[in-house]
């Protein structure tokens, strides 16, 4: 028995796309294109890392996995302007903003959500996502300003039925808030 309806899967994907458009760009005028990828297995090379943020409730665990390759374009866009931080450290702030927007949208239906801090794993871990027996697994190609490219994978595992019904009007962007646990 499936724990998620097709409508819930579509709503989760739509929510992520809205969150990405809010959190993954440096400026509102930056152009972000996002497309869902057909295959579920990303092409990774040994030694690459992915950035993961986990959102959890009593009913599900959602892994949002970002794969950003260190290219001159991505370093220029996401890198520390002083050049002192590695890409994964500076990109973590953008990933956190994206997942925070997604968390706020999901919290309309799930009031008790927790979100991890960003953490890095070997990209080879992506090959094991099927072992988690996810209810929802989806990959996205994201392009910013026609030059910066990254991928995101959503992997939701459910322990109870999950019903997500969202609309674009539910996202009201607020930033700068600090959550204390």
N, C-alpha and C positions, 0 to 999 in steps of 0.2 A: 504494500500500500504506500502510495506517495504521500509525503508530508507537505508538499507544496502543490498548489494548483498552477496551471499554465499562466493564469492571470498574475499570480504572485511572482512567478519567474520573470515575466515581462515587466512588472512593476519594479522589481529589484534592479533589473538591467537599466530601466529608464531612470531610476533614482541615482544609480551610479553615474550615468551620463551627465545628469544635471550637476551632481557633486563635482565631477571632473572639470566641468566648464567653470565652476566657481573656484575650485581650489588649486588646479594645476597650472594656472597662468599667472605670470607676474603682473600683468596689467589687464584691465577689462577690455581694452581694444585689441589685445592679442587674439589671433584667429586659432581656434581649436577645432579640429575635426576628429571625430571618433567613429570607428566602425567596428562592428562585431565581427570577429574572425570565425571562420567555419571550423577549423581544426581545433582540437582541445590540447594538443601537445605542442608547446612552444619549442622553437629551435634554440637550444642553448649550447654554450661552449663550456668545457671544464674551466673552472677558476672564476667564472662570472658569479655575481651575487644578485639576489633579489631582495627587495625591501618589503616587509610584511607588516600589516597592521591587523590585529584581530578585534572584531566587535562581537561581544557575547551577550546573550540573554539567557533566560531560563529555558527557552525553546530552541535556540540555535546558536551556532558559532559560525561567523562569517570571516573568512580570510580574504583580505584584499592584498594582492601581491603585485608589486610594481617591478618591472624589468626595464631598467634604464641603462643603455650602453654608454660608456664614457667616450663620446665623440666630441670633436671641437665645438659643434653646434650645441650639444647638451651641456657641455662645460661652460660655454659662453652664456647660455640662457639660465641654467640652474646653479651654476657654480658660485662660490663665494666671490664677490667682486674684488676682494683683496687677494684672491688666489690661495688662501691659506687652508681651506677645507677641501676634503675630497668630495666628489659628486654625491656619494651616498649620504653624507652628513648634511649637505645643504639641501638636497632633494627631499630629505626626510621631513622638513618643515612643510613643503608643499603637499606631500603625501598625507601628512597629519591634517592639513586644512581640508583636503578632499574627503578624507574619511570622517572628519568632524562634521562636514555638511551632510554626508550620507547618514551618519549617526543621528543627527538632528531630525532628518526626515523619517528614519525608521522609528525614532522614539515616539512618534505620534501613535503608533500601533503597539510598541513594546516599551513601556515606561521605564523598565529597569535594565538599561544597557550599560555595558562597560566597554571601554576601548583601550587597547594596549598602547604602549609607546611603540614607535617603529623599531623593528629589529631586522637584522640582515641574516639571510641563510644562503647556502649554496644554491645556485640555480638548478642543480641536479635534483633538488627536493621536488621540483615541479613534476618530475616523472612519477612521483609517489602519490599525487593527489587522488587518484582513483582508489587507492587503498583506504582513504577516509570515508568512502561510500557517500559522496556528497549528493544532496538533493538537487543542487544547482551548481553548475560549473560552466563558466563562460569566459572567453578571452576577447580583449579589445585592443585594437591598434589605435594609438593616439598620436596625432601630428599637430604641432604648434608652429604657427607662422611658416608653414610649408618646409620647415627645416629640422625641427627637433622631433625625434621619434622615440616613443616608448610603448611598452605593452603593459596591460593590466589584466590580471586574472582574478575572477571572483569565484570563491569556493565556499558554498554554504552547506553545512551539515546540521541536520535537524534532529532534535530529540522529542519533539512534539509537533503537532500540525502548526504550520506557519501560514498566515494569511496577510499578504501585503497588498494594500490598495492605495496607490499614491497618485497624486496629480501634480502638475507643475506648480500650482498655486500653493502647495504645502511648503515649498522651500522658501524660507525668508532668511536671507543671509545676515548673520550677525557674526562679527569677528572680534577678536581681542578679549574674549571671555576666558577666564581661567577656571577650570573645574578642579576642585579638590576632592580627593577620596579619603 
